[in-house]
Amino acid sequence: MMSLAKRKTGEKVNWVTTILLILGCVTVFFPLYMAVIIAFKSPSEMTNNIAGALSFPEQWSLNNFREAMEVTDFWNSLGNSLLITGVTVILAVFIHSMAGYAIGRSMAKSKKYKFAYLYIVSGMFVPFAILMMPLVKQTAQLGIANRFGVIVLYVVFFMPMNLLLYAGYLKNIPLALEEAAHIDGATTWKTYWTIIFPIMKPMHATVAVLTALGTWNDVMTPLVILSGTGHNTLPLAQLNFQTQFGTNYNLAFASYLLALLPILIFYIICQKQILNGVVNGAVK
């Protein structure tokens, strides 16, 4: 009887899991399908009825993509996005991993490091809207209301989350490795770069992807810092499709797909390391 009850419970769980997976797939793929369909349609094919909106284009054309690239000054905007995202990711991996190592290994020994950890991590709960106006004024006064200033802000903004991940991941690395290295005469600096840093490769990939996604898709920071400098990022340039009287959805979705490709390629390259990094970094 117990075996039969367990089997029925297992079948029920499987059905629930299957239904949730189907709903999840529909939730993800339907907006993507609409984006692709609308990007290839001409404005004359856009109708108010659902059947017309879901139908395939009468003629597949790349005109929307070409026009979207002209409107957004695509190559210049792409270069700015790649520069800001790439430098931010590199600095985040190196700076945040070192901070995570220094604080994570010292929290158990000193209350000062524990306080520093809690203080930095608490930054995740501060809304950007509260910081926006002071940051605009401060960056202008310091003369960094430019791409350099945006990179500095991103490195600071992502530090709380990345420090949390690195400190959690370090708990899976035994101290015996560092103690053995110190016995062999290695300094703390050499121990970190030759032993700890390579071991944290899965977390590096996780931090890189999460930081890149947040930086690449962000609109508010470039909007308030780079406004008037002529250095638009892709999300900022895409605001050109939204006017007071409406939105050109055909060009907008074409531009969104173009902006999606670089970060999608980056994610595919790093995806093998991400799951392992997230699971191990979630240790309490």
One Martini backbone bead per residue (centre of mass of N, CA, C, O) as a GRO file, in nm:
protein
  284
    1MET     BB    1   0.058   0.063  -0.021
    2MET     BB    2   0.302   0.256   0.007
    3SER     BB    3   0.409   0.214  -0.278
    4LEU     BB    4   0.153   0.319  -0.424
    5ALA     BB    5   0.150   0.599  -0.295
    6LYS     BB    6   0.431   0.686  -0.398
    7ARG     BB    7   0.367   0.657  -0.699
    8LYS     BB    8   0.136   0.863  -0.708
    9THR     BB    9   0.303   1.101  -0.603
   10GLY     BB   10   0.515   1.092  -0.831
   11GLU     BB   11   0.315   1.139  -1.066
   12LYS     BB   12   0.209   1.413  -0.966
   13VAL     BB   13   0.480   1.561  -0.969
   14ASN     BB   14   0.538   1.518  -1.272
   15TRP     BB   15   0.290   1.675  -1.376
   16VAL     BB   16   0.356   1.943  -1.243
   17THR     BB   17   0.633   1.979  -1.375
   18THR     BB   18   0.537   1.973  -1.668
   19ILE     BB   19   0.346   2.216  -1.654
   20LEU     BB   20   0.559   2.424  -1.559
   21LEU     BB   21   0.746   2.390  -1.805
   22ILE     BB   22   0.544   2.478  -2.018
   23LEU     BB   23   0.484   2.758  -1.901
   24GLY     BB   24   0.777   2.855  -1.910
   25CYS     BB   25   0.819   2.828  -2.218
   26VAL     BB   26   0.592   3.016  -2.304
   27THR     BB   27   0.691   3.268  -2.149
   28VAL     BB   28   0.962   3.283  -2.314
   29PHE     BB   29   0.886   3.227  -2.632
   30PHE     BB   30   0.660   3.425  -2.704
   31PRO     BB   31   0.811   3.699  -2.696
   32LEU     BB   32   1.028   3.606  -2.898
   33TYR     BB   33   0.839   3.553  -3.133
   34MET     BB   34   0.723   3.841  -3.152
   35ALA     BB   35   0.991   3.984  -3.204
   36VAL     BB   36   1.061   3.841  -3.471
   37ILE     BB   37   0.804   3.900  -3.633
   38ILE     BB   38   0.805   4.214  -3.608
   39ALA     BB   39   1.095   4.263  -3.725
   40PHE     BB   40   0.997   4.142  -4.026
   41LYS     BB   41   0.786   4.347  -4.048
   42SER     BB   42   0.581   4.567  -4.177
   43PRO     BB   43   0.386   4.832  -4.093
   44SER     BB   44   0.136   4.732  -4.274
   45GLU     BB   45   0.111   4.446  -4.101
   46MET     BB   46   0.002   4.595  -3.867
   47THR     BB   47  -0.241   4.483  -3.636
   48ASN     BB   48  -0.510   4.464  -3.395
   49ASN     BB   49  -0.529   4.173  -3.431
   50ILE     BB   50  -0.420   3.867  -3.326
   51ALA     BB   51  -0.377   3.713  -3.591
   52GLY     BB   52  -0.196   3.932  -3.723
   53ALA     BB   53   0.026   3.936  -3.500
   54LEU     BB   54   0.094   3.608  -3.527
   55SER     BB   55   0.172   3.621  -3.803
   56PHE     BB   56   0.348   3.594  -4.068
   57PRO     BB   57   0.525   3.732  -4.289
   58GLU     BB   58   0.488   3.794  -4.621
   59GLN     BB   59   0.792   3.924  -4.612
   60TRP     BB   60   1.115   3.867  -4.564
   61SER     BB   61   1.302   4.134  -4.403
   62LEU     BB   62   1.597   4.368  -4.343
   63ASN     BB   63   1.506   4.669  -4.324
   64ASN     BB   64   1.471   4.712  -4.018
   65PHE     BB   65   1.770   4.663  -3.946
   66ARG     BB   66   1.896   4.886  -4.116
   67GLU     BB   67   1.735   5.122  -3.992
   68ALA     BB   68   1.811   5.071  -3.694
   69MET     BB   69   2.117   5.117  -3.734
   70GLU     BB   70   2.087   5.416  -3.817
   71VAL     BB   71   1.927   5.534  -3.575
   72THR     BB   72   2.148   5.411  -3.347
   73ASP     BB   73   2.432   5.397  -3.430
   74PHE     BB   74   2.533   5.101  -3.389
   75TRP     BB   75   2.851   5.085  -3.384
   76ASN     BB   76   2.892   5.299  -3.167
   77SER     BB   77   2.705   5.174  -2.949
   78LEU     BB   78   2.842   4.899  -2.942
   79GLY     BB   79   3.121   4.997  -2.855
   80ASN     BB   80   3.032   5.119  -2.585
   81SER     BB   81   2.910   4.861  -2.464
   82LEU     BB   82   3.164   4.684  -2.485
   83LEU     BB   83   3.351   4.860  -2.320
   84ILE     BB   84   3.188   4.881  -2.055
   85THR     BB   85   3.138   4.578  -2.010
   86GLY     BB   86   3.426   4.463  -2.031
   87VAL     BB   87   3.564   4.635  -1.808
   88THR     BB   88   3.367   4.565  -1.581
   89VAL     BB   89   3.414   4.259  -1.574
   90ILE     BB   90   3.717   4.258  -1.522
   91LEU     BB   91   3.713   4.427  -1.260
   92ALA     BB   92   3.514   4.251  -1.102
   93VAL     BB   93   3.675   3.988  -1.094
   94PHE     BB   94   3.930   4.104  -0.953
   95ILE     BB   95   3.822   4.286  -0.718
   96HIS     BB   96   3.593   4.102  -0.595
   97SER     BB   97   3.769   3.851  -0.542
   98MET     BB   98   3.966   3.987  -0.346
   99ALA     BB   99   3.755   4.086  -0.145
  100GLY     BB  100   3.631   3.806  -0.089
  101TYR     BB  101   3.891   3.680   0.022
  102ALA     BB  102   3.963   3.879   0.249
  103ILE     BB  103   3.683   3.864   0.395
  104GLY     BB  104   3.606   3.558   0.396
  105ARG     BB  105   3.876   3.464   0.563
  106SER     BB  106   3.821   3.692   0.814
  107MET     BB  107   3.538   3.674   0.957
  108ALA     BB  108   3.604   3.453   1.184
  109LYS     BB  109   3.839   3.645   1.325
  110SER     BB  110   3.679   3.924   1.258
  111LYS     BB  111   3.446   4.176   1.314
  112LYS     BB  112   3.532   4.381   1.098
  113TYR     BB  113   3.484   4.195   0.852
  114LYS     BB  114   3.191   4.136   0.911
  115PHE     BB  115   3.098   4.428   0.889
  116ALA     BB  116   3.201   4.477   0.600
  117TYR     BB  117   3.026   4.264   0.470
  118LEU     BB  118   2.746   4.374   0.560
  119TYR     BB  119   2.781   4.659   0.444
  120ILE     BB  120   2.818   4.584   0.144
  121VAL     BB  121   2.567   4.395   0.105
  122SER     BB  122   2.353   4.621   0.179
  123GLY     BB  123   2.366   4.763  -0.107
  124MET     BB  124   2.133   4.591  -0.245
  125PHE     BB  125   1.895   4.777  -0.084
  126VAL     BB  126   1.967   5.023  -0.265
  127PRO     BB  127   1.820   5.238  -0.454
  128PHE     BB  128   1.891   5.415  -0.739
  129ALA     BB  129   1.698   5.660  -0.699
  130ILE     BB  130   1.853   5.772  -0.447
  131LEU     BB  131   2.146   5.804  -0.607
  132MET     BB  132   2.119   5.961  -0.871
  133MET     BB  133   2.155   6.270  -0.811
  134PRO     BB  134   2.424   6.263  -0.652
  135LEU     BB  135   2.587   6.124  -0.884
  136VAL     BB  136   2.560   6.342  -1.095
  137LYS     BB  137   2.706   6.562  -0.930
  138GLN     BB  138   2.973   6.412  -0.861
  139THR     BB  139   3.068   6.341  -1.149
  140ALA     BB  140   3.081   6.636  -1.243
  141GLN     BB  141   3.287   6.739  -1.026
  142LEU     BB  142   3.508   6.504  -1.108
  143GLY     BB  143   3.501   6.456  -1.432
  144ILE     BB  144   3.313   6.157  -1.477
  145ALA     BB  145   3.083   6.222  -1.708
  146ASN     BB  146   3.143   5.920  -1.837
  147ARG     BB  147   3.256   5.614  -1.915
  148PHE     BB  148   3.433   5.592  -1.666
  149GLY     BB  149   3.211   5.654  -1.458
  150VAL     BB  150   3.027   5.416  -1.530
  151ILE     BB  151   3.229   5.194  -1.458
  152VAL     BB  152   3.265   5.267  -1.162
  153LEU     BB  153   2.967   5.233  -1.082
  154TYR     BB  154   2.941   4.934  -1.159
  155VAL     BB  155   3.156   4.822  -0.968
  156VAL     BB  156   2.999   4.917  -0.716
  157PHE     BB  157   2.711   4.796  -0.763
  158PHE     BB  158   2.826   4.479  -0.792
  159MET     BB  159   2.974   4.416  -0.523
  160PRO     BB  160   2.768   4.290  -0.327
  161MET     BB  161   2.691   4.038  -0.493
  162ASN     BB  162   2.982   3.932  -0.555
  163LEU     BB  163   3.076   3.905  -0.263
  164LEU     BB  164   2.868   3.696  -0.182
  165LEU     BB  165   2.960   3.477  -0.385
  166TYR     BB  166   3.261   3.452  -0.311
  167ALA     BB  167   3.232   3.395  -0.007
  168GLY     BB  168   3.064   3.136  -0.049
  169TYR     BB  169   3.270   2.978  -0.229
  170LEU     BB  170   3.515   2.967  -0.025
  171LYS     BB  171   3.383   2.745   0.166
  172ASN     BB  172   3.476   2.509  -0.052
  173ILE     BB  173   3.770   2.590   0.022
  174PRO     BB  174   4.030   2.461   0.164
  175LEU     BB  175   4.277   2.564   0.391
  176ALA     BB  176   4.500   2.350   0.329
  177LEU     BB  177   4.608   2.477   0.069
  178GLU     BB  178   4.725   2.737   0.201
  179GLU     BB  179   4.899   2.604   0.419
  180ALA     BB  180   5.083   2.453   0.221
  181ALA     BB  181   5.187   2.704   0.074
  182HIS     BB  182   5.313   2.842   0.326
  183ILE     BB  183   5.515   2.615   0.389
  184ASP     BB  184   5.655   2.659   0.093
  185GLY     BB  185   5.667   3.003   0.090
  186ALA     BB  186   5.408   3.136   0.021
  187THR     BB  187   5.235   3.397  -0.032
  188THR     BB  188   4.931   3.535  -0.030
  189TRP     BB  189   4.943   3.643  -0.317
  190LYS     BB  190   5.041   3.375  -0.455
  191THR     BB  191   4.817   3.192  -0.350
  192TYR     BB  192   4.585   3.330  -0.488
  193TRP     BB  193   4.686   3.322  -0.800
  194THR     BB  194   4.770   2.998  -0.804
  195ILE     BB  195   4.503   2.876  -0.646
  196ILE     BB  196   4.232   3.032  -0.596
  197PHE     BB  197   4.160   3.170  -0.864
  198PRO     BB  198   4.137   2.907  -1.042
  199ILE     BB  199   3.919   2.762  -0.863
  200MET     BB  200   3.705   3.016  -0.923
  201LYS     BB  201   3.598   2.985  -1.219
  202PRO     BB  202   3.288   2.941  -1.192
  203MET     BB  203   3.245   3.220  -1.047
  204HIS     BB  204   3.357   3.398  -1.266
  205ALA     BB  205   3.140   3.327  -1.475
  206THR     BB  206   2.897   3.417  -1.311
  207VAL     BB  207   2.983   3.711  -1.262
  208ALA     BB  208   3.021   3.788  -1.559
  209VAL     BB  209   2.728   3.742  -1.652
  210LEU     BB  210   2.573   3.915  -1.445
  211THR     BB  211   2.728   4.177  -1.505
  212ALA     BB  212   2.678   4.190  -1.810
  213LEU     BB  213   2.371   4.198  -1.805
  214GLY     BB  214   2.337   4.453  -1.627
  215THR     BB  215   2.507   4.643  -1.809
  216TRP     BB  216   2.385   4.601  -2.096
  217ASN     BB  217   2.066   4.667  -1.996
  218ASP     BB  218   2.119   4.939  -1.895
  219VAL     BB  219   1.977   5.280  -1.870
  220MET     BB  220   2.000   5.486  -1.631
  221THR     BB  221   2.303   5.543  -1.603
  222PRO     BB  222   2.359   5.651  -1.893
  223LEU     BB  223   2.132   5.865  -1.890
  224VAL     BB  224   2.253   6.045  -1.642
  225ILE     BB  225   2.568   6.052  -1.739
  226LEU     BB  226   2.569   6.058  -2.082
  227SER     BB  227   2.409   6.298  -2.121
  228GLY     BB  228   2.537   6.487  -2.399
  229THR     BB  229   2.810   6.321  -2.504
  230GLY     BB  230   2.749   6.096  -2.752
  231HIS     BB  231   2.764   5.817  -2.567
  232ASN     BB  232   2.593   5.560  -2.662
  233THR     BB  233   2.412   5.300  -2.583
  234LEU     BB  234   2.198   5.072  -2.686
  235PRO     BB  235   1.961   5.125  -2.485
  236LEU     BB  236   1.973   5.435  -2.529
  237ALA     BB  237   1.927   5.438  -2.842
  238GLN     BB  238   1.637   5.292  -2.826
  239LEU     BB  239   1.473   5.552  -2.742
  240ASN     BB  240   1.417   5.659  -3.039
  241PHE     BB  241   1.144   5.479  -3.076
  242GLN     BB  242   1.032   5.674  -2.854
  243THR     BB  243   0.757   5.878  -2.849
  244GLN     BB  244   0.494   6.087  -2.780
  245PHE     BB  245   0.303   5.917  -3.013
  246GLY     BB  246   0.495   5.655  -3.008
  247THR     BB  247   0.595   5.325  -3.144
  248ASN     BB  248   0.843   5.157  -3.336
  249TYR     BB  249   0.826   4.823  -3.335
  250ASN     BB  250   0.990   4.718  -3.574
  251LEU     BB  251   1.259   4.864  -3.502
  252ALA     BB  252   1.279   4.790  -3.205
  253PHE     BB  253   1.294   4.475  -3.236
  254ALA     BB  254   1.536   4.472  -3.421
  255SER     BB  255   1.727   4.608  -3.215
  256TYR     BB  256   1.695   4.399  -2.987
  257LEU     BB  257   1.818   4.159  -3.145
  258LEU     BB  258   2.095   4.287  -3.193
  259ALA     BB  259   2.155   4.326  -2.880
  260LEU     BB  260   2.132   4.015  -2.802
  261LEU     BB  261   2.368   3.859  -2.939
  262PRO     BB  262   2.629   3.917  -2.771
  263ILE     BB  263   2.518   3.817  -2.488
  264LEU     BB  264   2.441   3.533  -2.587
  265ILE     BB  265   2.723   3.437  -2.664
  266PHE     BB  266   2.847   3.478  -2.384
  267TYR     BB  267   2.662   3.279  -2.237
  268ILE     BB  268   2.730   3.021  -2.398
  269ILE     BB  269   3.031   3.013  -2.317
  270CYS     BB  270   2.961   3.018  -1.981
  271GLN     BB  271   2.735   2.800  -1.898
  272LYS     BB  272   2.903   2.558  -1.772
  273GLN     BB  273   2.986   2.739  -1.504
  274ILE     BB  274   2.727   2.858  -1.367
  275LEU     BB  275   2.583   2.640  -1.198
  276ASN     BB  276   2.821   2.571  -1.015
  277GLY     BB  277   2.859   2.858  -0.902
  278VAL     BB  278   2.576   2.901  -0.776
  279VAL     BB  279   2.564   2.654  -0.588
  280ASN     BB  280   2.836   2.707  -0.431
  281GLY     BB  281   2.758   3.019  -0.361
  282ALA     BB  282   2.499   2.925  -0.164
  283VAL     BB  283   2.651   2.891   0.078
  284LYS     BB  284   2.626   2.974   0.420
   0.00000   0.00000   0.00000
